[in-house]
Amino acid sequence: MPQANNVKLYKQILEQHTDIQDLLDKIVFDSKHGQIWFDENRMLLMHTSMMGYLRKDLHQMLGLERTKHFFIRCGYQAGMRDAEVTSILRPNLNEAEAFMAGPQMHGIRGMVQVDVNELQLSHDLKQFYADFNWLNSFEAEVHLSEFGPSEEPACWMLLGYACGYSSFVMGQTIIYQEIQCVAKGDECCRIIGKPLQEWENSDELIRFMSPDPVSDEIIALQAELNELKKNIYTDAENDYALFNAIGESAAYRKVCDLLIKAAGSKVAVLLQGETGVGKEAFARGIHENSQRNTSPFVAVNCACIPPDLIESELFGVEKGAFTGATQTRIGKFERADQGTIFLDEVIELSPRAQAALLRMLQEGEFERVGDTKTRKVDVRIVAATNEDLQQAVKDGRFRADLYYRLNIFPVMIPPLRERREDIPLLINHFLSRFENLYDKTLKGLSDKAKNFVMKYEWPGNIRELENLLERATLLTDHQQEIKLSSLFPQLDEQEQASSSDYDHVDALFTEQFSLEKYEQQIIRTAMQKSGQNISEAARILGISRATLDYRLKKMV
């Protein structure tokens, strides 16, 4: 069955250091940030003795069989993950060369040295047979150190790794058995691998690749605990579900608490926050959590309506009121009667529309364009803006009396960078939606992508995250992880720009360097860019308004 002429080829692949350079190039030691990367997967460099302590503790808590089961499963997952990565790195190599990345990764990781006795594989024929020697097995050494000589093979994690790696590469379940082990006194460790159905004791072997019954017990207990939590939730906690936003962070819950308090009244609510923070989702939450939830919720983006049409859109128009008004049409406020109207980008309202809105807030009445009849409606108003309305009042762009009417219950929606705990929840929410939309099943984000999104500043907030995830879903193949390059294809350019920025900063350090001088220049530039708006300048500089105000006073 084994073909001896292939063994020499496999031995050469393992022995030639140049053949693993493609794998070595993917390992990055980022000591500045305390990280080690293999492609987009985060790795660890740790003492082998730590694995010995873990093995011993688990053995005392769970017993031998469950400890063995645990390490085999861990190794299996590691092997599957490496196979995913290396199969992408070696798309143009023949079957033998591509397969040998697994044994090579064993050596690169410092786990074991693999020596090929026999190997035969054919993807097309679904054939596989492997006979490997393992030299310098870390697991055999660890087991001997903690337990002494063993009566059975002890390279559990390595065995699981080989099964996981080979199963992924071959597209069928490959099982290895360790027939010799240094831990039980053999000269070297030795494994045999072949398809599951070719083993006589296949039922026993596959049991070690399946979830442990103890895991099932834990999952069942977790389900019971979750059910108990549902039953003891307070009404306020249940109310969070009414908001179509996603989150569990303190910042998110604080906003929900405020809006729940406002929802039961008729008071106008002013939602403030950067573009893309989900203001409409919170507005819908106010509506759903109010007594008006059986009546219409009407959303209007004031920035999308031409200034000369905004009045007719909001309050309606009578036939013949102007050229083109060929029929009577009711406005958004009449459509929202007994319900809620959401006015997004309210700062974009024309002066006439602002006056009409003020009358609506004060008296609950309005007139259609081209009509003299006064009409009354009962509408809850939720307004939103991503600009500073108070500053717009000072600049003469927004009516002061209207601002004070809208500002009765202001709520600041935090940007995504201030509620980072919610990012994983949002990712899961959007990925689930896009997987259904594009008929794909993805394996989430790679470690590097997860690491980046948790540190990214998200200038476009939740909307930016949603758009990036939709694009990444389209770019990522079925059953694959989303890589950082799929989320941020422009990242290379950003990194280059970042590198040039560092060079620029380094050039500043001359004998005449003065930190105070450069700080003042930066602050003056920010003030110019913001039109002398201290709040906006503080945002540009990434500091609080109070900090900037203090530094400006020092400059006087």
Salt bridges, closest charged atoms under 4 A:
ASP22 OD2 - ARG90 NE 2.77
ASP30 OD2 - HIS33 ND1 2.91
ASP39 OD1 - LYS26 NZ 3.83
ASP39 OD2 - LYS483 NZ 2.79
ASP82 OD1 - ARG109 NH2 2.50
GLU84 OE2 - LYS443 NZ 3.50
GLU95 OE2 - HIS123 ND1 2.69
ASP115 OD1 - LYS11 NZ 2.86
ASP131 OD2 - ARG190 NH2 2.49
GLU139 OE2 - ARG55 NH2 2.39
GLU146 OE1 - LYS56 NZ 3.81
GLU152 OE2 - LYS68 NZ 3.45
ASP186 OD2 - LYS184 NZ 3.51
ASP212 OD1 - ARG66 NE 3.61
GLU274 OE2 - ARG417 NH2 2.36
GLU280 OE2 - ARG284 NH2 3.13
GLU311 OE1 - ARG352 NE 2.64
GLU313 OE2 - ARG329 NH1 3.42
GLU318 OE2 - ARG368 NH1 2.81
GLU318 OE2 - ARG375 NH2 3.62
GLU334 OE2 - ARG368 NE 2.92
GLU365 OE2 - ARG359 NH2 3.12
GLU365 OE1 - LYS376 NZ 3.30
GLU367 OE2 - ARG359 NH1 3.72
ASP371 OD2 - ARG375 NH2 3.09
ASP378 OD1 - LYS266 NZ 3.14
ASP378 OD1 - ARG292 NH2 2.87
GLU387 OE1 - ARG397 NH1 3.32
ASP401 OD2 - ARG399 NH2 2.82
ASP422 OD2 - ARG419 NE 2.83
GLU457 OE2 - ARG420 NH2 3.07
GLU466 OE2 - ARG433 NH1 2.54
GLU481 OE2 - ARG81 NH2 3.34
GLU536 OE2 - ARG539 NH2 2.89
ASP549 OD2 - LYS553 NZ 3.41
